[in-house]
Amino acid sequence: MKNPPAGWPRISNSVYYDDPRRAIDWLVSAFGFELRLKVEGDDGSIVHSELTFGDGLIFVGDAAKASSKNGGVRASPQSVGGGEYAADVYLRRRC
């Protein structure tokens, strides 16, 4: 297995919100994520973003725009009645 590029974790997650700009601000202020990259479109919308927490990385995107580009498979927590999101990966190298 190849190592990921420098500065990238082996596994990262994407989360989608109806208002990604507000979600980014909330994740930074409430939990201490650090904004690594935010790309804005000509209309001021969030096109791409990367937030780090320790050596973890998440992408925060616009649910509506991602859904329209991906056949409706992306949804914000609010659009599906709330809920939880979890992705925990702990791997031990086999010797």
Secondary structure, 3 states (H helix, E strand, C coil): CCCCCCCCCCCCEEEEECCHHHHHHHHHHHHCCEEEEEEECCCCCEEEEEEEECCEEEEEEEHHHHHHHCCCCCCCCHHHCCCCCCCCCCCCCCC
